[in-house]
Amino acid sequence: MQEIDWDIRREGRAWEDGEAEDRWQLTPEKFEMMDGRLFLDEEQRLLLLGLLLENVGADAAVRLGDPNVWHAAVAGLPR
């Protein structure tokens, strides 16, 4: 996956003038689904997730789904 300097914060944010166009260039050309998964590969899915997380923030993301899953994911991070 290409190296991107994500700026994901607890609260979502709008992209600033100097980064908005660069971020827009990362978006997939079109949404597609194959075998029940969005996009053809994991890299495209992760790119879209990073873009969305910058815009909506981590606080909104962790309110989706089971909190125990989020706690387990954070506990599994390397130290």
PDB file as gemmi writes it, atoms N, CA and C in Angstrom:
CRYST1    1.000    1.000    1.000  90.00  90.00  90.00 P 1                      
ATOM      1  N   MET A   1       0.841  -1.181   0.000  1.00  0.00           N  
ATOM      2  CA  MET A   1       0.000   0.000   0.000  1.00  0.00           C  
ATOM      3  C   MET A   1       0.885   1.243   0.000  1.00  0.00           C  
ATOM      4  N   GLN A   2       0.453   2.251  -0.729  1.00  0.00           N  
ATOM      5  CA  GLN A   2       1.246   3.476  -0.780  1.00  0.00           C  
ATOM      6  C   GLN A   2       1.279   4.152   0.599  1.00  0.00           C  
ATOM      7  N   GLU A   3       2.363   4.805   0.887  1.00  0.00           N  
ATOM      8  CA  GLU A   3       2.551   5.471   2.178  1.00  0.00           C  
ATOM      9  C   GLU A   3       1.800   6.801   2.176  1.00  0.00           C  
ATOM     10  N   ILE A   4       0.869   6.945   3.112  1.00  0.00           N  
ATOM     11  CA  ILE A   4       0.075   8.166   3.230  1.00  0.00           C  
ATOM     12  C   ILE A   4       0.179   8.660   4.658  1.00  0.00           C  
ATOM     13  N   ASP A   5       0.398   9.930   4.818  1.00  0.00           N  
ATOM     14  CA  ASP A   5       0.479  10.541   6.134  1.00  0.00           C  
ATOM     15  C   ASP A   5      -0.936  10.931   6.570  1.00  0.00           C  
ATOM     16  N   TRP A   6      -1.667   9.958   7.128  1.00  0.00           N  
ATOM     17  CA  TRP A   6      -3.039  10.208   7.545  1.00  0.00           C  
ATOM     18  C   TRP A   6      -3.082  11.157   8.725  1.00  0.00           C  
ATOM     19  N   ASP A   7      -4.094  11.992   8.777  1.00  0.00           N  
ATOM     20  CA  ASP A   7      -4.322  12.901   9.905  1.00  0.00           C  
ATOM     21  C   ASP A   7      -5.720  12.612  10.459  1.00  0.00           C  
ATOM     22  N   ILE A   8      -5.841  11.442  11.076  1.00  0.00           N  
ATOM     23  CA  ILE A   8      -7.112  11.008  11.647  1.00  0.00           C  
ATOM     24  C   ILE A   8      -7.152  11.473  13.094  1.00  0.00           C  
ATOM     25  N   ARG A   9      -8.183  12.210  13.404  1.00  0.00           N  
ATOM     26  CA  ARG A   9      -8.339  12.786  14.745  1.00  0.00           C  
ATOM     27  C   ARG A   9      -9.589  12.211  15.386  1.00  0.00           C  
ATOM     28  N   ARG A  10      -9.788  12.541  16.651  1.00  0.00           N  
ATOM     29  CA  ARG A  10     -11.004  12.062  17.309  1.00  0.00           C  
ATOM     30  C   ARG A  10     -12.242  12.671  16.682  1.00  0.00           C  
ATOM     31  N   GLU A  11     -12.189  13.955  16.354  1.00  0.00           N  
ATOM     32  CA  GLU A  11     -13.300  14.602  15.658  1.00  0.00           C  
ATOM     33  C   GLU A  11     -12.946  14.712  14.183  1.00  0.00           C  
ATOM     34  N   GLY A  12     -13.954  14.563  13.338  1.00  0.00           N  
ATOM     35  CA  GLY A  12     -13.725  14.673  11.905  1.00  0.00           C  
ATOM     36  C   GLY A  12     -13.320  16.082  11.513  1.00  0.00           C  
ATOM     37  N   ARG A  13     -12.784  16.195  10.336  1.00  0.00           N  
ATOM     38  CA  ARG A  13     -12.341  17.500   9.866  1.00  0.00           C  
ATOM     39  C   ARG A  13     -12.477  17.582   8.353  1.00  0.00           C  
ATOM     40  N   ALA A  14     -12.616  18.794   7.869  1.00  0.00           N  
ATOM     41  CA  ALA A  14     -12.595  19.042   6.428  1.00  0.00           C  
ATOM     42  C   ALA A  14     -11.135  19.153   5.998  1.00  0.00           C  
ATOM     43  N   TRP A  15     -10.857  18.735   4.801  1.00  0.00           N  
ATOM     44  CA  TRP A  15      -9.503  18.876   4.290  1.00  0.00           C  
ATOM     45  C   TRP A  15      -9.233  20.331   3.949  1.00  0.00           C  
ATOM     46  N   GLU A  16      -8.021  20.763   4.201  1.00  0.00           N  
ATOM     47  CA  GLU A  16      -7.621  22.136   3.916  1.00  0.00           C  
ATOM     48  C   GLU A  16      -7.273  22.276   2.437  1.00  0.00           C  
ATOM     49  N   ASP A  17      -7.190  23.519   1.983  1.00  0.00           N  
ATOM     50  CA  ASP A  17      -6.928  23.780   0.567  1.00  0.00           C  
ATOM     51  C   ASP A  17      -5.706  23.035   0.050  1.00  0.00           C  
ATOM     52  N   GLY A  18      -4.642  22.979   0.814  1.00  0.00           N  
ATOM     53  CA  GLY A  18      -3.412  22.355   0.353  1.00  0.00           C  
ATOM     54  C   GLY A  18      -3.463  20.840   0.277  1.00  0.00           C  
ATOM     55  N   GLU A  19      -4.461  20.214   0.892  1.00  0.00           N  
ATOM     56  CA  GLU A  19      -4.521  18.759   0.883  1.00  0.00           C  
ATOM     57  C   GLU A  19      -5.774  18.199   0.213  1.00  0.00           C  
ATOM     58  N   ALA A  20      -6.788  19.013   0.017  1.00  0.00           N  
ATOM     59  CA  ALA A  20      -8.061  18.523  -0.508  1.00  0.00           C  
ATOM     60  C   ALA A  20      -7.897  17.855  -1.875  1.00  0.00           C  
ATOM     61  N   GLU A  21      -7.189  18.470  -2.781  1.00  0.00           N  
ATOM     62  CA  GLU A  21      -7.029  17.898  -4.120  1.00  0.00           C  
ATOM     63  C   GLU A  21      -6.238  16.588  -4.068  1.00  0.00           C  
ATOM     64  N   ASP A  22      -5.185  16.542  -3.230  1.00  0.00           N  
ATOM     65  CA  ASP A  22      -4.401  15.312  -3.096  1.00  0.00           C  
ATOM     66  C   ASP A  22      -5.256  14.178  -2.548  1.00  0.00           C  
ATOM     67  N   ARG A  23      -6.101  14.496  -1.576  1.00  0.00           N  
ATOM     68  CA  ARG A  23      -6.984  13.475  -1.007  1.00  0.00           C  
ATOM     69  C   ARG A  23      -8.007  13.020  -2.052  1.00  0.00           C  
ATOM     70  N   TRP A  24      -8.547  13.966  -2.804  1.00  0.00           N  
ATOM     71  CA  TRP A  24      -9.532  13.622  -3.821  1.00  0.00           C  
ATOM     72  C   TRP A  24      -8.943  12.644  -4.835  1.00  0.00           C  
ATOM     73  N   GLN A  25      -7.665  12.816  -5.160  1.00  0.00           N  
ATOM     74  CA  GLN A  25      -7.005  11.942  -6.123  1.00  0.00           C  
ATOM     75  C   GLN A  25      -6.894  10.498  -5.614  1.00  0.00           C  
ATOM     76  N   LEU A  26      -7.009  10.296  -4.305  1.00  0.00           N  
ATOM     77  CA  LEU A  26      -6.931   8.956  -3.730  1.00  0.00           C  
ATOM     78  C   LEU A  26      -8.248   8.192  -3.830  1.00  0.00           C  
ATOM     79  N   THR A  27      -9.345   8.885  -4.083  1.00  0.00           N  
ATOM     80  CA  THR A  27     -10.644   8.217  -4.106  1.00  0.00           C  
ATOM     81  C   THR A  27     -10.759   7.308  -5.317  1.00  0.00           C  
ATOM     82  N   PRO A  28     -11.459   6.192  -5.157  1.00  0.00           N  
ATOM     83  CA  PRO A  28     -11.669   5.309  -6.307  1.00  0.00           C  
ATOM     84  C   PRO A  28     -12.483   6.018  -7.385  1.00  0.00           C  
ATOM     85  N   GLU A  29     -12.239   5.631  -8.635  1.00  0.00           N  
ATOM     86  CA  GLU A  29     -12.955   6.244  -9.746  1.00  0.00           C  
ATOM     87  C   GLU A  29     -14.445   5.942  -9.668  1.00  0.00           C  
ATOM     88  N   LYS A  30     -14.772   4.735  -9.236  1.00  0.00           N  
ATOM     89  CA  LYS A  30     -16.179   4.352  -9.085  1.00  0.00           C  
ATOM     90  C   LYS A  30     -16.280   3.286  -8.004  1.00  0.00           C  
ATOM     91  N   PHE A  31     -17.454   3.192  -7.416  1.00  0.00           N  
ATOM     92  CA  PHE A  31     -17.709   2.136  -6.441  1.00  0.00           C  
ATOM     93  C   PHE A  31     -18.069   0.868  -7.198  1.00  0.00           C  
ATOM     94  N   GLU A  32     -17.496  -0.227  -6.771  1.00  0.00           N  
ATOM     95  CA  GLU A  32     -17.826  -1.502  -7.370  1.00  0.00           C  
ATOM     96  C   GLU A  32     -17.838  -2.563  -6.277  1.00  0.00           C  
ATOM     97  N   MET A  33     -18.534  -3.650  -6.533  1.00  0.00           N  
ATOM     98  CA  MET A  33     -18.602  -4.724  -5.558  1.00  0.00           C  
ATOM     99  C   MET A  33     -18.388  -6.055  -6.275  1.00  0.00           C  
ATOM    100  N   MET A  34     -17.577  -6.902  -5.641  1.00  0.00           N  
ATOM    101  CA  MET A  34     -17.349  -8.241  -6.171  1.00  0.00           C  
ATOM    102  C   MET A  34     -17.341  -9.213  -5.002  1.00  0.00           C  
ATOM    103  N   ASP A  35     -18.129 -10.244  -5.120  1.00  0.00           N  
ATOM    104  CA  ASP A  35     -18.219 -11.265  -4.070  1.00  0.00           C  
ATOM    105  C   ASP A  35     -18.537 -10.665  -2.713  1.00  0.00           C  
ATOM    106  N   GLY A  36     -19.401  -9.656  -2.700  1.00  0.00           N  
ATOM    107  CA  GLY A  36     -19.844  -9.064  -1.446  1.00  0.00           C  
ATOM    108  C   GLY A  36     -18.878  -8.094  -0.802  1.00  0.00           C  
ATOM    109  N   ARG A  37     -17.822  -7.697  -1.493  1.00  0.00           N  
ATOM    110  CA  ARG A  37     -16.837  -6.754  -0.946  1.00  0.00           C  
ATOM    111  C   ARG A  37     -16.747  -5.547  -1.865  1.00  0.00           C  
ATOM    112  N   LEU A  38     -16.655  -4.372  -1.249  1.00  0.00           N  
ATOM    113  CA  LEU A  38     -16.463  -3.162  -2.035  1.00  0.00           C  
ATOM    114  C   LEU A  38     -15.049  -3.149  -2.612  1.00  0.00           C  
ATOM    115  N   PHE A  39     -14.933  -2.756  -3.832  1.00  0.00           N  
ATOM    116  CA  PHE A  39     -13.664  -2.599  -4.547  1.00  0.00           C  
ATOM    117  C   PHE A  39     -12.960  -3.940  -4.758  1.00  0.00           C  
ATOM    118  N   LEU A  40     -11.971  -3.916  -5.603  1.00  0.00           N  
ATOM    119  CA  LEU A  40     -11.318  -5.160  -5.999  1.00  0.00           C  
ATOM    120  C   LEU A  40     -10.225  -5.606  -5.048  1.00  0.00           C  
ATOM    121  N   ASP A  41      -9.635  -4.669  -4.316  1.00  0.00           N  
ATOM    122  CA  ASP A  41      -8.547  -5.091  -3.441  1.00  0.00           C  
ATOM    123  C   ASP A  41      -8.562  -4.347  -2.109  1.00  0.00           C  
ATOM    124  N   GLU A  42      -7.812  -4.903  -1.182  1.00  0.00           N  
ATOM    125  CA  GLU A  42      -7.742  -4.366   0.176  1.00  0.00           C  
ATOM    126  C   GLU A  42      -7.172  -2.950   0.202  1.00  0.00           C  
ATOM    127  N   GLU A  43      -6.232  -2.653  -0.669  1.00  0.00           N  
ATOM    128  CA  GLU A  43      -5.634  -1.320  -0.704  1.00  0.00           C  
ATOM    129  C   GLU A  43      -6.689  -0.254  -0.987  1.00  0.00           C  
ATOM    130  N   GLN A  44      -7.568  -0.510  -1.941  1.00  0.00           N  
ATOM    131  CA  GLN A  44      -8.624   0.460  -2.237  1.00  0.00           C  
ATOM    132  C   GLN A  44      -9.566   0.624  -1.056  1.00  0.00           C  
ATOM    133  N   ARG A  45      -9.889  -0.478  -0.381  1.00  0.00           N  
ATOM    134  CA  ARG A  45     -10.771  -0.399   0.793  1.00  0.00           C  
ATOM    135  C   ARG A  45     -10.114   0.404   1.905  1.00  0.00           C  
ATOM    136  N   LEU A  46      -8.831   0.172   2.149  1.00  0.00           N  
ATOM    137  CA  LEU A  46      -8.128   0.905   3.210  1.00  0.00           C  
ATOM    138  C   LEU A  46      -7.977   2.389   2.870  1.00  0.00           C  
ATOM    139  N   LEU A  47      -7.739   2.696   1.610  1.00  0.00           N  
ATOM    140  CA  LEU A  47      -7.658   4.099   1.202  1.00  0.00           C  
ATOM    141  C   LEU A  47      -8.969   4.825   1.491  1.00  0.00           C  
ATOM    142  N   LEU A  48     -10.078   4.222   1.100  1.00  0.00           N  
ATOM    143  CA  LEU A  48     -11.375   4.853   1.333  1.00  0.00           C  
ATOM    144  C   LEU A  48     -11.647   4.969   2.832  1.00  0.00           C  
ATOM    145  N   LEU A  49     -11.300   3.951   3.598  1.00  0.00           N  
ATOM    146  CA  LEU A  49     -11.492   4.005   5.045  1.00  0.00           C  
ATOM    147  C   LEU A  49     -10.695   5.153   5.663  1.00  0.00           C  
ATOM    148  N   GLY A  50      -9.446   5.303   5.257  1.00  0.00           N  
ATOM    149  CA  GLY A  50      -8.630   6.406   5.775  1.00  0.00           C  
ATOM    150  C   GLY A  50      -9.219   7.760   5.435  1.00  0.00           C  
ATOM    151  N   LEU A  51      -9.673   7.925   4.212  1.00  0.00           N  
ATOM    152  CA  LEU A  51     -10.292   9.190   3.805  1.00  0.00           C  
ATOM    153  C   LEU A  51     -11.538   9.486   4.639  1.00  0.00           C  
ATOM    154  N   LEU A  52     -12.368   8.478   4.819  1.00  0.00           N  
ATOM    155  CA  LEU A  52     -13.591   8.664   5.605  1.00  0.00           C  
ATOM    156  C   LEU A  52     -13.274   8.946   7.072  1.00  0.00           C  
ATOM    157  N   LEU A  53     -12.278   8.266   7.617  1.00  0.00           N  
ATOM    158  CA  LEU A  53     -11.916   8.504   9.015  1.00  0.00           C  
ATOM    159  C   LEU A  53     -11.396   9.924   9.231  1.00  0.00           C  
ATOM    160  N   GLU A  54     -10.651  10.452   8.271  1.00  0.00           N  
ATOM    161  CA  GLU A  54     -10.222  11.846   8.391  1.00  0.00           C  
ATOM    162  C   GLU A  54     -11.445  12.775   8.450  1.00  0.00           C  
ATOM    163  N   ASN A  55     -12.446  12.481   7.645  1.00  0.00           N  
ATOM    164  CA  ASN A  55     -13.630  13.345   7.576  1.00  0.00           C  
ATOM    165  C   ASN A  55     -14.590  13.169   8.748  1.00  0.00           C  
ATOM    166  N   VAL A  56     -14.788  11.951   9.236  1.00  0.00           N  
ATOM    167  CA  VAL A  56     -15.772  11.742  10.309  1.00  0.00           C  
ATOM    168  C   VAL A  56     -15.142  11.641  11.684  1.00  0.00           C  
ATOM    169  N   GLY A  57     -13.889  11.253  11.785  1.00  0.00           N  
ATOM    170  CA  GLY A  57     -13.208  11.160  13.068  1.00  0.00           C  
ATOM    171  C   GLY A  57     -13.353   9.804  13.728  1.00  0.00           C  
ATOM    172  N   ALA A  58     -12.426   9.527  14.618  1.00  0.00           N  
ATOM    173  CA  ALA A  58     -12.390   8.239  15.309  1.00  0.00           C  
ATOM    174  C   ALA A  58     -13.552   8.078  16.278  1.00  0.00           C  
ATOM    175  N   ASP A  59     -13.978   9.165  16.931  1.00  0.00           N  
ATOM    176  CA  ASP A  59     -15.090   9.055  17.882  1.00  0.00           C  
ATOM    177  C   ASP A  59     -16.346   8.532  17.204  1.00  0.00           C  
ATOM    178  N   ALA A  60     -16.641   9.007  16.005  1.00  0.00           N  
ATOM    179  CA  ALA A  60     -17.826   8.531  15.282  1.00  0.00           C  
ATOM    180  C   ALA A  60     -17.637   7.077  14.855  1.00  0.00           C  
ATOM    181  N   ALA A  61     -16.432   6.723  14.441  1.00  0.00           N  
ATOM    182  CA  ALA A  61     -16.179   5.363  13.946  1.00  0.00           C  
ATOM    183  C   ALA A  61     -16.381   4.318  15.039  1.00  0.00           C  
ATOM    184  N   VAL A  62     -15.879   4.596  16.235  1.00  0.00           N  
ATOM    185  CA  VAL A  62     -15.956   3.578  17.292  1.00  0.00           C  
ATOM    186  C   VAL A  62     -17.363   3.425  17.855  1.00  0.00           C  
ATOM    187  N   ARG A  63     -18.255   4.311  17.487  1.00  0.00           N  
ATOM    188  CA  ARG A  63     -19.646   4.157  17.910  1.00  0.00           C  
ATOM    189  C   ARG A  63     -20.416   3.203  16.991  1.00  0.00           C  
ATOM    190  N   LEU A  64     -19.787   2.793  15.909  1.00  0.00           N  
ATOM    191  CA  LEU A  64     -20.391   1.813  15.011  1.00  0.00           C  
ATOM    192  C   LEU A  64     -19.983   0.417  15.475  1.00  0.00           C  
ATOM    193  N   GLY A  65     -20.904  -0.464  15.613  1.00  0.00           N  
ATOM    194  CA  GLY A  65     -20.590  -1.845  15.972  1.00  0.00           C  
ATOM    195  C   GLY A  65     -20.412  -2.053  17.465  1.00  0.00           C  
ATOM    196  N   ASP A  66     -19.887  -3.198  17.793  1.00  0.00           N  
ATOM    197  CA  ASP A  66     -19.720  -3.663  19.172  1.00  0.00           C  
ATOM    198  C   ASP A  66     -18.470  -3.031  19.796  1.00  0.00           C  
ATOM    199  N   PRO A  67     -18.620  -2.299  20.906  1.00  0.00           N  
ATOM    200  CA  PRO A  67     -17.449  -1.689  21.563  1.00  0.00           C  
ATOM    201  C   PRO A  67     -16.375  -2.713  21.948  1.00  0.00           C  
ATOM    202  N   ASN A  68     -16.788  -3.934  22.257  1.00  0.00           N  
ATOM    203  CA  ASN A  68     -15.805  -4.962  22.624  1.00  0.00           C  
ATOM    204  C   ASN A  68     -14.857  -5.264  21.464  1.00  0.00           C  
ATOM    205  N   VAL A  69     -15.350  -5.175  20.251  1.00  0.00           N  
ATOM    206  CA  VAL A  69     -14.492  -5.400  19.077  1.00  0.00           C  
ATOM    207  C   VAL A  69     -13.439  -4.304  19.001  1.00  0.00           C  
ATOM    208  N   TRP A  70     -13.833  -3.053  19.235  1.00  0.00           N  
ATOM    209  CA  TRP A  70     -12.882  -1.934  19.205  1.00  0.00           C  
ATOM    210  C   TRP A  70     -11.842  -2.073  20.313  1.00  0.00           C  
ATOM    211  N   HIS A  71     -12.308  -2.437  21.525  1.00  0.00           N  
ATOM    212  CA  HIS A  71     -11.368  -2.619  22.639  1.00  0.00           C  
ATOM    213  C   HIS A  71     -10.356  -3.727  22.313  1.00  0.00           C  
ATOM    214  N   ALA A  72     -10.833  -4.823  21.748  1.00  0.00           N  
ATOM    215  CA  ALA A  72      -9.936  -5.939  21.405  1.00  0.00           C  
ATOM    216  C   ALA A  72      -8.946  -5.507  20.313  1.00  0.00           C  
ATOM    217  N   ALA A  73      -9.401  -4.734  19.348  1.00  0.00           N  
ATOM    218  CA  ALA A  73      -8.500  -4.274  18.275  1.00  0.00           C  
ATOM    219  C   ALA A  73      -7.412  -3.382  18.839  1.00  0.00           C  
ATOM    220  N   VAL A  74      -7.756  -2.469  19.719  1.00  0.00           N  
ATOM    221  CA  VAL A  74      -6.748  -1.582  20.327  1.00  0.00           C  
ATOM    222  C   VAL A  74      -5.805  -2.399  21.205  1.00  0.00           C  
ATOM    223  N   ALA A  75      -6.329  -3.351  21.942  1.00  0.00           N  
ATOM    224  CA  ALA A  75      -5.478  -4.189  22.794  1.00  0.00           C  
ATOM    225  C   ALA A  75      -4.490  -5.000  21.958  1.00  0.00           C  
ATOM    226  N   GLY A  76      -4.842  -5.299  20.709  1.00  0.00           N  
ATOM    227  CA  GLY A  76      -3.968  -6.071  19.839  1.00  0.00           C  
ATOM    228  C   GLY A  76      -2.898  -5.261  19.127  1.00  0.00           C  
ATOM    229  N   LEU A  77      -2.894  -3.949  19.323  1.00  0.00           N  
ATOM    230  CA  LEU A  77      -1.866  -3.103  18.681  1.00  0.00           C  
ATOM    231  C   LEU A  77      -0.494  -3.370  19.295  1.00  0.00           C  
ATOM    232  N   PRO A  78       0.539  -3.370  18.470  1.00  0.00           N  
ATOM    233  CA  PRO A  78       1.890  -3.527  19.025  1.00  0.00           C  
ATOM    234  C   PRO A  78       2.253  -2.317  19.878  1.00  0.00           C  
ATOM    235  N   ARG A  79       3.057  -2.556  20.851  1.00  0.00           N  
ATOM    236  CA  ARG A  79       3.481  -1.456  21.750  1.00  0.00           C  
ATOM    237  C   ARG A  79       4.859  -1.001  21.412  1.00  0.00           C  
TER     238      ARG A  79                                                      
END                                                                             
